[in-house]
């Protein structure tokens, strides 16, 4: 499996890392490492995430309260968003639907 990223995904990651940098300069690196672990898991087991809508799945990061929203295809995993897990579910769904195209 190969990973494909939505163009706005880097903004999601940067926003979260910037937020954590306000508290401790080490946290952004830990956040990115936690995210990488989740992405590695998705590549190995693309259908393990819970289905959230229209075939899109989510997997939670192990340490930080974020989830990765993605869709698995035959040989590619398309990662659409990294969303704070405590956001309003309707907002998260709206964000993901806006990136599906």
MMTF fields as JSON, N, C-alpha, C and O atoms, coordinates in Angstrom:
{
  "mmtfVersion": "1.0.0",
  "mmtfProducer": "UNKNOWN",
  "numBonds": 403,
  "numAtoms": 404,
  "numGroups": 101,
  "numChains": 1,
  "numModels": 1,
  "chainsPerModel": [1],
  "groupsPerChain": [101],
  "chainIdList": ["A"],
  "bondAtomList": [4, 2, 8, 6, 12, 10, 16, 14, 20, 18, 24, 22, 28, 26, 32, 30, 36, 34, 40, 38, 44, 42, 48, 46, 52, 50, 56, 54, 60, 58, 64, 62, 68, 66, 72, 70, 76, 74, 80, 78, 84, 82, 88, 86, 92, 90, 96, 94, 100, 98, 104, 102, 108, 106, 112, 110, 116, 114, 120, 118, 124, 122, 128, 126, 132, 130, 136, 134, 140, 138, 144, 142, 148, 146, 152, 150, 156, 154, 160, 158, 164, 162, 168, 166, 172, 170, 176, 174, 180, 178, 184, 182, 188, 186, 192, 190, 196, 194, 200, 198, 204, 202, 208, 206, 212, 210, 216, 214, 220, 218, 224, 222, 228, 226, 232, 230, 236, 234, 240, 238, 244, 242, 248, 246, 252, 250, 256, 254, 260, 258, 264, 262, 268, 266, 272, 270, 276, 274, 280, 278, 284, 282, 288, 286, 292, 290, 296, 294, 300, 298, 304, 302, 308, 306, 312, 310, 316, 314, 320, 318, 324, 322, 328, 326, 332, 330, 336, 334, 340, 338, 344, 342, 348, 346, 352, 350, 356, 354, 360, 358, 364, 362, 368, 366, 372, 370, 376, 374, 380, 378, 384, 382, 388, 386, 392, 390, 396, 394, 400, 398],
  "bondOrderList": [1, 1, 1, 1, 1, 1, 1, 1, 1, 1, 1, 1, 1, 1, 1, 1, 1, 1, 1, 1, 1, 1, 1, 1, 1, 1, 1, 1, 1, 1, 1, 1, 1, 1, 1, 1, 1, 1, 1, 1, 1, 1, 1, 1, 1, 1, 1, 1, 1, 1, 1, 1, 1, 1, 1, 1, 1, 1, 1, 1, 1, 1, 1, 1, 1, 1, 1, 1, 1, 1, 1, 1, 1, 1, 1, 1, 1, 1, 1, 1, 1, 1, 1, 1, 1, 1, 1, 1, 1, 1, 1, 1, 1, 1, 1, 1, 1, 1, 1, 1],
  "groupList": [{"groupName": "UNK", "atomNameList": ["N", "CA", "C", "O"], "elementList": ["N", "C", "C", "O"], "formalChargeList": [0, 0, 0, 0], "bondAtomList": [1, 0, 2, 1, 3, 2], "bondOrderList": [1, 1, 2], "singleLetterCode": "X", "chemCompType": "L-PEPTIDE LINKING"}],
  "groupTypeList": [0, 0, 0, 0, 0, 0, 0, 0, 0, 0, 0, 0, 0, 0, 0, 0, 0, 0, 0, 0, 0, 0, 0, 0, 0, 0, 0, 0, 0, 0, 0, 0, 0, 0, 0, 0, 0, 0, 0, 0, 0, 0, 0, 0, 0, 0, 0, 0, 0, 0, 0, 0, 0, 0, 0, 0, 0, 0, 0, 0, 0, 0, 0, 0, 0, 0, 0, 0, 0, 0, 0, 0, 0, 0, 0, 0, 0, 0, 0, 0, 0, 0, 0, 0, 0, 0, 0, 0, 0, 0, 0, 0, 0, 0, 0, 0, 0, 0, 0, 0, 0],
  "groupIdList": [1, 2, 3, 4, 5, 6, 7, 8, 9, 10, 11, 12, 13, 14, 15, 16, 17, 18, 19, 20, 21, 22, 23, 24, 25, 26, 27, 28, 29, 30, 31, 32, 33, 34, 35, 36, 37, 38, 39, 40, 41, 42, 43, 44, 45, 46, 47, 48, 49, 50, 51, 52, 53, 54, 55, 56, 57, 58, 59, 60, 61, 62, 63, 64, 65, 66, 67, 68, 69, 70, 71, 72, 73, 74, 75, 76, 77, 78, 79, 80, 81, 82, 83, 84, 85, 86, 87, 88, 89, 90, 91, 92, 93, 94, 95, 96, 97, 98, 99, 100, 101],
  "secStructList": [7, 3, 3, 3, 3, 7, 6, 6, 2, 2, 2, 2, 2, 2, 2, 2, 2, 2, 2, 2, 2, 6, 6, 7, 6, 6, 2, 2, 2, 2, 2, 2, 2, 2, 2, 2, 2, 2, 2, 2, 2, 2, 2, 2, 7, 6, 6, 7, 1, 3, 3, 3, 3, 6, 6, 3, 3, 3, 3, 3, 7, 1, 1, 1, 1, 3, 3, 3, 3, 3, 3, 3, 7, 1, 1, 3, 3, 3, 3, 3, 3, 3, 3, 3, 6, 6, 1, 7, 2, 2, 2, 2, 2, 2, 2, 2, 2, 2, 2, 7, 7],
  "xCoordList": [0.842, 0.0, 0.886, 1.939, 0.431, 1.118, 0.165, -1.055, 0.732, -0.064, -0.182, 0.77, -1.351, -1.626, -2.248, -3.11, -1.814, -2.266, -3.039, -2.646, -4.141, -4.901, -4.012, -3.275, -4.068, -3.217, -3.377, -2.428, -4.545, -4.765, -4.316, -4.374, -3.876, -3.481, -2.313, -2.297, -1.347, -0.188, -0.62, -0.013, -1.654, -2.176, -2.756, -2.578, -3.449, -3.978, -2.84, -2.918, -1.782, -0.648, 0.08, 0.437, 0.296, 0.984, 0.188, 0.765, -1.121, -1.961, -1.847, -1.708, -1.908, -1.81, -0.428, -0.313, 0.619, 1.983, 2.206, 2.828, 1.703, 1.829, 1.123, 1.63, -0.034, -0.769, 0.066, 0.206, 0.615, 1.391, 2.7, 3.218, 3.236, 4.5, 4.338, 5.32, 3.111, 2.853, 3.121, 3.389, 3.047, 3.166, 4.545, 5.056, 5.134, 6.435, 7.051, 6.395, 8.291, 8.896, 9.13, 9.412, 9.016, 9.203, 7.91, 7.96, 6.773, 5.488, 5.224, 4.686, 5.567, 5.304, 6.004, 5.425, 7.227, 7.937, 7.275, 7.188, 6.812, 6.108, 4.785, 4.398, 4.097, 2.848, 3.102, 2.394, 4.11, 4.427, 4.861, 4.537, 5.586, 5.998, 4.777, 4.693, 3.835, 2.606, 1.801, 1.261, 1.725, 1.033, 1.7, 1.017, 3.018, 3.74, 3.461, 3.298, 3.407, 3.08, 1.712, 1.539, 0.749, -0.599, -0.616, -1.282, 0.107, 0.163, 0.827, 0.393, 1.876, 2.527, 1.555, 1.548, 0.741, -0.261, -1.297, -1.724, -1.699, -2.686, -2.135, -2.86, -0.873, -0.26, -0.257, -0.543, 0.064, 0.117, -1.265, -1.464, -2.219, -3.56, -4.599, -5.241, -4.771, -5.606, -7.084, -7.774, -7.577, -9.005, -9.293, -10.394, -8.314, -8.508, -9.293, -9.919, -9.274, -9.96, -11.468, -12.01, -12.132, -13.592, -14.153, -13.655, -15.185, -15.848, -16.673, -17.488, -16.444, -17.171, -18.223, -19.246, -17.979, -18.967, -18.539, -17.362, -19.475, -19.259, -17.938, -17.268, -17.564, -16.335, -15.08, -13.99, -15.209, -14.059, -13.874, -14.837, -12.635, -12.29, -11.532, -11.047, -11.445, -10.654, -9.846, -10.253, -8.698, -7.87, -7.389, -6.993, -7.429, -6.997, -5.498, -4.924, -4.875, -3.475, -3.401, -4.367, -2.259, -2.125, -2.058, -2.659, -1.336, -1.083, -1.92, -2.51, -1.971, -2.639, -4.099, -4.414, -5.001, -6.427, -6.807, -7.639, -6.194, -6.465, -6.788, -6.432, -7.466, -7.742, -7.362, -7.424, -6.974, -6.64, -7.842, -8.309, -8.338, -9.462, -8.909, -8.201, -9.239, -8.65, -9.613, -10.651, -9.238, -9.986, -8.994, -8.033, -9.227, -8.354, -8.917, -10.102, -8.051, -8.389, -7.555, -6.927, -7.535, -6.811, -5.342, -4.854, -4.645, -3.208, -2.791, -1.604, -3.759, -3.469, -4.364, -5.522, -3.812, -4.598, -4.573, -3.504, -5.738, -5.863, -6.171, -7.239, -5.252, -5.43, -6.006, -5.406, -7.184, -7.89, -7.672, -7.559, -7.61, -7.576, -7.003, -7.048, -6.468, -6.102, -6.947, -6.778, -7.856, -8.88, -8.797, -8.584, -8.965, -9.015, -10.222, -11.325, -10.016, -11.062, -12.211, -13.285, -12.014, -13.075, -13.855, -14.704, -13.56, -14.34, -15.742, -15.973, -16.659, -18.027, -18.003, -17.447, -18.583, -18.577, -19.175, -18.729, -20.17, -20.767, -19.752, -19.695, -18.953, -17.907, -16.866, -16.455, -16.441, -15.441, -15.977, -15.253, -17.228, -17.816, -17.89, -17.617, -18.257, -18.313, -16.924, -16.789, -15.903, -14.526, -14.132, -13.597, -14.397, -14.018, -14.805, -14.228, -16.099, -16.905, -16.405, -16.466, -15.915, -15.387, -14.078, -13.695, -13.406, -12.13, -12.288, -11.336, -13.456, -13.692, -14.014, -15.02, -13.155, -13.419, -12.636, -12.72],
  "yCoordList": [-1.184, 0.0, 1.246, 1.287, 2.241, 3.523, 4.566, 4.428, 5.591, 6.667, 7.825, 8.173, 8.406, 9.601, 10.599, 10.236, 11.853, 12.845, 13.972, 14.476, 14.355, 15.513, 16.748, 16.826, 17.714, 18.905, 19.703, 20.358, 19.664, 20.427, 19.679, 20.23, 18.45, 17.652, 18.273, 18.26, 18.809, 19.409, 20.559, 20.777, 21.29, 22.356, 21.812, 22.414, 20.674, 20.034, 19.701, 19.961, 19.119, 18.676, 19.88, 19.882, 20.891, 22.097, 22.792, 23.234, 22.892, 23.529, 22.803, 23.437, 21.486, 20.708, 20.861, 21.062, 20.769, 20.905, 22.299, 22.435, 23.329, 24.699, 24.852, 25.52, 24.238, 24.296, 23.687, 24.283, 22.505, 21.832, 22.543, 22.431, 23.265, 23.976, 25.095, 25.537, 25.55, 26.58, 26.078, 26.869, 24.769, 24.187, 23.595, 23.666, 23.012, 22.367, 22.191, 21.654, 22.63, 22.523, 21.08, 20.845, 20.132, 18.721, 18.106, 17.156, 18.651, 18.053, 17.973, 16.96, 18.974, 18.825, 17.603, 16.909, 17.344, 16.165, 14.877, 13.914, 14.864, 13.676, 13.475, 12.348, 14.586, 14.495, 13.905, 12.997, 14.423, 13.92, 12.452, 11.695, 12.044, 10.641, 9.75, 8.657, 10.211, 9.462, 9.334, 8.269, 10.416, 10.394, 9.42, 8.649, 9.449, 8.529, 7.078, 6.233, 6.791, 5.431, 5.005, 3.883, 5.905, 5.593, 5.398, 4.49, 6.237, 6.089, 4.767, 4.102, 4.391, 3.103, 1.947, 0.979, 2.042, 1.01, 0.936, -0.151, 2.102, 2.127, 1.448, 0.72, 1.676, 1.037, -0.48, -1.214, -0.942, -2.385, -3.022, -4.129, -2.324, -2.869, -1.822, -1.235, -1.582, -0.459, -0.55, 0.469, -1.74, -1.866, -2.002, -2.396, -1.679, -1.823, -0.663, -0.838, 0.495, 1.646, 1.503, 0.844, 2.122, 2.093, 2.915, 4.0, 2.395, 3.127, 4.242, 4.009, 5.463, 6.606, 7.149, 7.676, 7.024, 7.491, 7.096, 7.19, 6.665, 6.403, 5.688, 6.026, 4.717, 3.977, 4.63, 4.071, 5.791, 6.449, 5.894, 5.598, 5.765, 5.165, 6.154, 7.183, 5.815, 6.634, 5.717, 4.603, 6.223, 5.559, 6.636, 7.726, 6.321, 7.282, 7.173, 6.086, 8.313, 8.298, 7.672, 7.712, 7.101, 6.4, 7.36, 7.101, 8.459, 9.352, 10.623, 11.028, 11.241, 12.535, 12.335, 11.359, 13.246, 13.08, 13.511, 14.398, 12.88, 13.149, 11.858, 10.77, 11.991, 10.831, 11.146, 12.291, 10.109, 10.205, 9.668, 8.562, 10.438, 10.016, 9.681, 10.484, 8.47, 7.996, 7.05, 6.66, 6.7, 5.704, 4.782, 5.233, 3.499, 2.494, 2.059, 1.749, 2.042, 1.551, 0.301, -0.215, -0.189, -1.418, -1.367, -2.274, -0.33, -0.265, 1.06, 1.3, 1.912, 3.239, 3.537, 3.122, 4.255, 4.789, 6.305, 6.916, 6.9, 8.35, 8.934, 8.679, 9.709, 10.339, 11.727, 12.557, 11.966, 13.227, 14.262, 15.453, 13.823, 14.812, 14.215, 13.007, 15.1, 14.789, 15.732, 16.951, 15.159, 15.934, 15.672, 14.539, 16.72, 16.547, 15.678, 15.931, 14.675, 13.694, 14.268, 13.668, 15.401, 15.979, 17.071, 17.739, 17.245, 18.204, 17.657, 16.455, 18.53, 18.135, 17.167, 17.504, 15.98, 15.013, 15.566, 15.211, 16.424, 17.018, 17.922, 17.953, 18.655, 19.504, 18.645, 18.959, 17.561, 16.679, 16.067, 15.982, 15.646, 15.074, 16.122, 15.821, 17.342, 18.429, 18.685, 18.883, 18.678, 18.876, 17.779, 18.066, 16.548, 15.42, 15.473, 15.289, 15.717, 15.785, 16.895, 16.761, 17.981, 19.076, 18.718, 19.362, 17.703, 17.286, 16.111, 15.737, 15.536, 14.428, 14.997, 15.68, 14.706, 15.193, 14.387, 14.639],
  "zCoordList": [0.0, 0.0, 0.0, 0.637, -0.723, -0.706, -0.13, -0.215, 0.444, 1.026, 0.053, -0.645, 0.022, -0.756, 0.215, 1.016, 0.145, 1.12, 0.449, -0.602, 1.074, 0.612, 0.798, 1.781, -0.129, -0.027, 1.271, 1.701, 1.898, 3.127, 4.383, 5.482, 4.234, 5.387, 6.145, 7.376, 5.429, 6.099, 7.01, 8.058, 6.621, 7.476, 8.775, 9.834, 8.7, 9.908, 10.868, 12.069, 10.308, 11.121, 11.707, 12.885, 10.893, 11.358, 12.457, 13.45, 12.293, 13.313, 14.65, 15.696, 14.614, 15.855, 16.479, 17.688, 15.667, 16.178, 16.765, 17.818, 16.094, 16.606, 17.949, 18.85, 18.08, 19.334, 20.46, 21.528, 20.219, 21.265, 21.571, 22.682, 20.61, 20.848, 21.88, 22.476, 22.089, 23.09, 24.511, 25.415, 24.696, 26.025, 26.298, 27.416, 25.26, 25.437, 24.044, 23.151, 23.845, 22.519, 22.059, 20.884, 22.959, 22.607, 22.038, 21.257, 22.433, 22.057, 20.558, 20.114, 19.751, 18.31, 17.704, 16.869, 18.116, 17.616, 18.062, 17.3, 19.289, 19.789, 19.054, 18.745, 18.778, 18.023, 16.634, 16.2, 15.946, 14.601, 14.636, 13.721, 15.673, 15.805, 16.036, 15.477, 16.856, 17.103, 15.807, 15.507, 15.051, 13.767, 12.802, 12.128, 12.734, 11.844, 12.209, 11.329, 13.505, 13.957, 13.438, 12.962, 13.534, 13.054, 11.544, 11.045, 10.815, 9.358, 8.971, 8.03, 9.694, 9.436, 9.671, 8.911, 10.714, 10.996, 9.886, 9.495, 9.378, 8.294, 7.048, 6.369, 6.743, 5.571, 5.742, 4.797, 6.935, 7.176, 7.231, 6.73, 7.837, 8.041, 7.644, 8.515, 6.357, 5.907, 6.269, 6.287, 6.556, 6.839, 8.334, 8.718, 9.174, 10.612, 11.227, 12.272, 10.612, 11.181, 11.122, 10.234, 12.069, 12.114, 10.956, 10.658, 10.312, 9.228, 9.854, 10.746, 9.366, 9.919, 8.964, 9.402, 7.657, 6.684, 5.276, 4.926, 4.494, 3.066, 2.758, 1.783, 3.57, 3.322, 3.858, 3.728, 4.452, 5.065, 6.466, 7.174, 6.839, 8.119, 8.982, 8.511, 10.252, 11.168, 12.069, 12.397, 12.452, 13.435, 14.399, 13.985, 15.677, 16.698, 16.912, 16.846, 17.17, 17.562, 18.953, 19.715, 19.269, 20.546, 21.729, 22.771, 21.578, 22.715, 22.657, 23.659, 21.511, 21.367, 20.957, 20.275, 21.363, 21.078, 19.659, 19.469, 18.684, 17.277, 16.565, 17.019, 15.446, 14.603, 13.164, 12.717, 12.465, 11.05, 10.284, 10.554, 9.341, 8.506, 7.136, 6.53, 6.64, 5.396, 4.681, 5.216, 3.47, 2.703, 2.035, 1.411, 2.165, 1.568, 0.221, 0.096, -0.774, -2.106, -2.364, -1.44, -3.584, -3.896, -3.492, -2.819, -3.891, -3.599, -2.965, -2.744, -2.676, -2.144, -0.948, -0.898, -0.001, 1.107, 0.959, 0.941, 0.854, 0.72, 2.094, 2.651, 2.638, 3.943, 3.708, 3.025, 4.289, 4.055, 5.136, 4.843, 6.388, 7.468, 8.746, 8.974, 9.562, 10.938, 11.783, 11.729, 12.563, 13.257, 14.762, 15.194, 15.541, 16.996, 17.321, 16.835, 18.127, 18.419, 19.233, 19.282, 19.866, 20.687, 19.96, 20.551, 18.682, 17.893, 17.702, 17.829, 17.401, 17.104, 15.926, 14.881, 16.055, 14.954, 13.66, 12.569, 13.777, 12.574, 11.871, 10.641, 12.647, 12.06, 11.349, 10.232, 11.997, 11.396, 10.099, 9.108, 10.104, 8.897, 7.787, 6.625, 8.144, 7.163, 6.562, 5.355, 7.415, 6.945, 5.953, 4.882, 6.308, 5.44, 4.138, 3.067, 4.206, 2.965, 2.053, 0.831, 2.623, 1.83, 1.128, 0.151, 1.624, 1.015, 0.063, -0.622, 0.012, -0.897, -2.262, -2.452, -3.189, -4.563, -5.557, -6.759]
}
